Amino acid sequence: MANFLGHPKALSTLFFTELWERFSYYGMRAILILFMVSPSEMGGLNFPIAKAAIIYAIYTGSVYLACLPGGWLADYFFGLRRTTFFGGIVIMAGHICLALFSGFGFFIGLFLIAVGTGLLKPNISALVGTLYRDNQDKRDSGYSIYYMGINIGAFTAPLLCGWLAQSEGFRSALSTHNIDPANSWHFAFAAAAVGMGIGLIAYVRGSRLLKTFEEQPVLTETARQMAFQKLISYGFSGLILVAFILFLFQTKVLELSTEIIGNGFGLLLLFITATFFFKIFSEKNWTQKERKNLYLITILFLGATVFWSLFEQAGSTLNIFAEKNTNNQVSDFVFPSSWFQSLNPIYIICLAPMFALFWSQIGERKISNIVKFAIGLLFMAFGWAIMIFAALEAQEGVLVSPAWLAAMYFLHAIGEMFVSPVGLSAISRLAPAKITGLTMGIWFLASSIGSYAGGRVAGFYDTFSIADIFSTLTIIAVVASCLLGFTATKFTRSE
């Protein structure tokens, strides 16, 4: 029965759960790199930009990399619904660690959030797809509405968490209550934990609505035993590796620079990606249609990887630009630089209903998904081209107008609407039935590589001119858009 904005009521459960999960994620992400580079007397970690950028890259890359094992666990053991719930609990535990601890506890918190997001993110997205098995024409529209929920959380979180972490008003309030103002960052992390807690409550209350749609893993006893053996083997090996690394750092037997660790993580991402696609395509049991769909998924994966590597500069390079090179004052009101992180989601909130109507009107087969991705990358290029002029002005020592960032985020938001909800819908539709959750993990692997690349670019902020960085990003977007457009003309439409 369609009774949530013309869609199944179960969509409301996923809508509000993801809204609050994204509130927790984007609230923390908006201040993460700023917290790491902030001076110690202001409560930050006082890391150099290059070091903070690498940590940010590893963390954001790990968040989406964890979607691969998260999807696998859902497909083989727990199902989409239960795995999503487990992920929410782990995410909340991670934010609590950030709220209570600094130093080593800070890294434990980041680790837990990454693991929890890997359990939740691919599986709640796949759950949305299960609502439309009997109504494929409304799938893109449903994902656009779901995506609007994501962006409501992403819009409100930087405003609240940024105010708690950076505003002089809140710091003064802490002082009047005999609380060290330097602890303001931890109040912001606590707000993110509360957000995830609300999301869990919404999910539990509406979980019964999902039982009608979810399909539990159906495996032979042999397949289940083999999967369990892999889980024990890989899990035990992973624990040994983590314990060994912690031992090395704790005893200082081995001193690894942050640069080496960051490069090693990048190589690991490339290895995992290559291995993953090799194993999928080496499987001999795919039908001709499934194999063709896998080729299409690969093309979309490559396009999404480039898109997210450009888009994810928002939390790193652009966050630093907003802090160091932008005039964050309107009249007599000085606002936190992290508030710029709310621009993209508010644009998405405004654009999502229009795009949902647009996709419903034209039908999903009128424009191929590859072409949609090419258009998205073209808008990404327009946004970065605008920032070249802002960078040239900033290099003259001027604090630039916030209008530059506002215009850029608007263009990037349009590009995002051609890529993210469309990609989610396409992957859920094209995925072979027996690896639905795992295939959604492939989609988020693109976000992992993109987020890692986005973080690493920020490390060049003090090394190269800002205009050169923005020019390079513009060129990458244009070239990728052209290549996808060319591919769309050669690839037989099977969408």
N, C-alpha and C positions, 0 to 999 in steps of 0.2 A: 504494500500500500504506500503510495507516494504522498507523504505528508510532512516532509521537511524541504521547503522551497521547491516543491515539485519532485522530490527525490525520496528514496526509501528512508524511513525514519532512522534506520541504523546509521545513516550518514551523519546524523547530528552527534552521535556518540563519538565517532572518529573525528569529526570537525572540532569538537570542544576539547577532546583529549590532545590532539595535535596542536591546537591553539596554545594550550598551557605548557606543553612540552617545548614548543618553539619559544614561548615566553622565557622559559628557564634557559634555553640554549643561547638565544640572541641577547638576552639581558647580560649574561656572563661574557659572551663574545664581544659585545660592544665596548667593554672596559678591559678586556684581558690584556691586550698588548700595551694599553696605557698604564695598567697596574704594574706590568713588568718593567717599564722604562721610567716610571715615576720615582723620584728620589726617596731615599729611606725615611727622611724626616717627614715626608708626606704620606708615609704608610706603604709605599711601593717597594718593589724588589731591587730597584736601581740597576737593572741590567742595561748594557749597551744595546742600541737598536738592532745591530746585527745578531746578537745572541737571542734577544727577545723574538726577532722575526723567525729564527730557526725553530725555537720552541713552539711558537704559534703555528708554524708550518707542520711540524710533527704532530701536534695535538689535533689540528683541524683535519689533517690527512688521516690520522688514526680514527677519528670519529666516523668517517665514512668507510674506511677500510674495514672496520669491524662489522659493517653491514654484510660482508660475505659470510663469515661464520654465523652471524645472526640469522641470515636467511636459511643457511644450511641446517641449523638447529631446529628451525620451525618446520622445514620440509621433512626432516627425518625423525624428529622426536616429539616436540611439544605442540606443534600446530601454530598457526599465525596468532590466534587470540591469546593464548597463554604466554607465548614468547614476548609479545608486546607488553603484557603486564609485568613480567620479570624485568624487562628493560627499564620501565618507568621507576621501579624500586631502586635499581642500581644507579640510575641517573640522579635521583634525589639524594642518595647516600653520597655521591660525588660532590654535589653542591654543598651539602652539609660540611664535608671536609674542607672545602674552600672557605666556608664561612667561619670555621672554628680554628683553622690552622694556617700557618705560613711554613716556609721552608719545605721540608720533605713532605709534609701533609698536603701542600699545594699540588705537588706532582701526583700524589695518590688520588687526590680529587679529580685531576684531569684524566687520569687513567680510568677511574670508575665512570666518569661521564662518557668517555669514548666507548667503553664496553657496553654501557647501558644503551647508548644511542644506536650501537650496532644491533642490539637485540630488538629495539623498538622501531627504528625508522623504516627499514625495508618491509617489515611485516605489517605495520599499520597502513602503509601505502598499498601493499598487496591486498589487504582487507577491503580497501575502497573498491578495488577492481572486482572483487567477488560480488559486490552489490549489483553489478551490471551484466551478469552472464546472460540474462534474458532480455536485455535492453541495450544493445551495443551502441545505438545511436545517441544515447544520453551520456555515454562514458566520458567524453571530453568535457561536457558541461558539468558533470558531477565532480571531476577532478579540478575544474576551475573553481567551483564553490569550495571544495576542500582546501584548495590552495589559498583561497581568501581567508579561511580560518587560520592557516599557518601565518599569514601576514598580519592578521590582527594581533597575534601574540608577538610577532617580530616588531610591530610598530610600537606597542605600549611598553615593551621590556626596556629598550634603551632609554626611554624617557624616565622611567622610574629608577632603574638601576644606575643610569648615568647621573641622575640627580643625587641619589644616595651616595655614590662614590665620589663625585667631583664638585658638587655645589658648595659654595661657601656658607649658604644658609643652613644646610644640614650639618656641616662641620661645626658651625657656631652653636647649633642646638645640642650637639653632643658635648661641647665644652661646658655649656650651662648645666648639664647633668653630670659633670665630673667624669666624662668618658673621653678618652684620648681621641681627638679628631682623626688621627691617622688610621683609626679602625673603620673609617667610613667605607672603605672598599669591602670589608667583610660583611657589613650590613647589606651591601648590594648583592653579594654572593648569597646571603641568607634569603633575600627576596626571590632569587632564582630558585632556591630550594622549595620555598613556599609555593611558587608557581607550579612546579612539578607535582607537589603534593595535591594541589587542586585538580590537576589533570588526572591523577590516579583515581581520585574520588569520582570524577565524571566518568571515567572508563569503567569502574566497577559498577556504578549505578546503571549504566546502559549496556553492560556486557551481554545481558540476556538477548538483546536485539540482534547480536552478531551470530548467535548459535545457529540461526536458520540458514545463514549464508556460508559459514566456514566449512571447509572440507578438511577433516583430520588426515594426517599422513597415513597412507595405505601402503604398507610394505610387507613383503614376504618375511618370514622369520629369518631366512638366510641374509637378506638385505639388511634387516634390522641389526643382526649380530655383527655384520661387517661394518656398518655405520657406527655401532657402539665401540667396536675395537678401534676405529679411527679416532673417535672422540677421546677415548682413554689415552691412546698413543700420542695424539697431537696435544691434548690438554696437559698431559704429564710432561712432555718435552718442553712445552711453553712455560710451565711453572719452573722447571729446572733452569731454563734460559733466563727468566726474569730474576730468579733467586741468585743466579751466578752474577748477573750484571749488578744487582744491588750489593752483593758481597764485594765486588771489585771497587765500586764507588765508596762503599762504607769504609773499607780498609785502605783505600787509595793505592791498591796494588797497581792498578792501571789508570792512568790519567788520559782520558780522551777529550779532545776539544769538542766544543759544541758543533763546530763546523764539520768535523769528521762524523759525528753522530747524525747530523742532518743529512749529509751526503749518503751515508749508509742507509738511512731510511728511504731516501729517494730511489736508490738502487733496489731496495727491497720491494718498493711499490712496482717498479718496472718488471722485476722478476715475477712477482705474484700475478701481475696482469698478463704477461706472456704465457705463463704456465697455465693460468685459468682458461684462457681462450684456447690454448692448445688441447687441453683435456676435454673441453666441450666439443670442439670440432673433430677430435679423434674418436668420439663416441660413434659407434656404427649403427645404433638402433633408431636414429632419427628418421622420420619420414621425409620425403622430398620437400613438403611444405614447411616442416619444422626447420629443416636445414636452411631453406631460403630465408625464413624468418630470423634465424640466427645470423645470417649475413647482414640483414637489415639492422638488427640490434647492434652489430659491430660498427656499422657506419654511424649510427646514432650515438654510440658510445664515444667514438672519436670526436664527433662534433661537440658533444656535451663536455668532453674533457677540455677542449680548447675554450669553450664558453665559460666554464666555471673557473678556469685558471685566470681569466680576465675579470670575471665578476667578483671573485673572492678577494680582490684587492680592497674591497670595501672595509673589511675588518682589520687590514694591515696597512698597506701603503696609503690609502685614502684616509684612514683613521689618523695616521701620523700627519698627513697633509692638513687635515682639519684642525689638529692640535697646534701645529707649529707655523702654518702658513696662511691660516684663514682668520678673518676678523669675526670672532664669535660674539658679536655684540649688536643688538638692535635697540636703538635709542639708548636708554640707560640700563638696559637689561643684558647681562652677560650670561650666556647659556653654555652648558658643558659641550665640549667638542663631540662627545659620544652621541649627542642628540641627532647628529646627521645620519646616524644609522637607522633612524626611524623614517627617513624620507622614502627610501625604496619601498618598504612595506605599505606605507600609506598610499603611494601611487598604485601599488598592486591592488589594494583594497578597492580603489576607485575604478581600476581597469578591469578587474576580474568579472564583474557582472556583464560588462560590455563584451568581453571576449567569450564568456559562457554563452551569451545570446548569439554571438557571431558564429561560433562553432556549431551551435544547434541549427542555425539557419542554413549554413552552406553545406552541412553534412561533412563527415570526417574524411570522405574520399575525394573531395574537390581539390584539396591542396595536399600534396604528399608531405609526410613528416620531415623528409630531408629538406624540402624547400622551406618549410617552416623554420627549421634550424638555421638555414642560410640567412633568412630574413632576420632572425634573432641576432645572429653574429654581425649583421650589417648595422643594426641599431647599436650594438655594443661598440662598433667602430666609430659611429657618430658621437657617442658619449665621450670616448677617449680623445677624439679629435678636439672637442671643446676644451678639454682639460689641458691640452698643449698650450693654449693661449693663457689659461690661468697660471700654468707653471712658469711661462716666460715672464709674467708679471710678478710672480712670487720671487723669482730669481733676482729681481731688482731690489729685494728687501722690503717689499710691500706686503701687508696682510691683505689678501685678496677678498673680494666680496663673496659671501656665502651663496650668492646666486649662481656662481659657476658650478658648485657642487650640486645645487638644487636642480639645475638643468641637466647635468650629466646623469644623476640618479633617475630622472624621469625617462631619459632615453634608454638607460639600462633596464628600467622596469618594463618598458615596451618589449625590449628584446627578451627579457625573462619570460614574458607571457607567451612568446613563440617557442620557448624551449622547455621550461620546467614542467608545467602541467601537461603539456603535449607529450613530453618524454615519458612522464609517469604513466599516462594513459596508454601510449604505444607499447611500452615494455610489458605492462600488465596484459595487454591483448596479444602480443606476439610471443610471450614466454611459453615454452613447452609446459604442459600441465603438470608434469611430475617434478619440475624444478621452478615453480612459480616464485617462491620466496628467494631462492638462490639467484634467479635471474634478476629480480629486483635489486639484489645485492650487487649485481654487475652494474646496474644503473648508478648506484651510489659509489661504486668504485671510481667512476668518472669524476664524481664530486671529490673523492679522496685525492686523486691525482691533481685535480684543479685547485683544491684548497691548499695542498702542499706547495704547488708552484706559486700560488698567490702569496703565501707567506714568505717564501724565499725571495721573491722580488722586493719585498719591503726591506730586506737586508742590504740592498744597494742604495738606500735612500741617502745615506751620508757619503756614498762613493761616487755615484754618477749624478749628472744634472737631472732635475725632476722632469724637465722638458724632454730630455732624451728617453727617459723611462716611459713617459706617456706616449711619445711618438712610436716607440717600438711596439707597445701594446696595441696602438691603432693599426699598425701595419699587419700585425699577427691576425687581428680580427678581420681585416679586409681580405687577406689571403685565404683564411679559413672559409669565409663566406663564399668566395669565388670557387674554391675547390668543391664545396658541398653543392653549389649550384650546378657545376659541371657533372658531378656524380649523379645528381637527380635526373639529368638528361640521359644518362647511360644505364641507370639502374631500372630494370623493369619493375613497375609498381606492383607490389604484393601486399599493400597495406589495407 
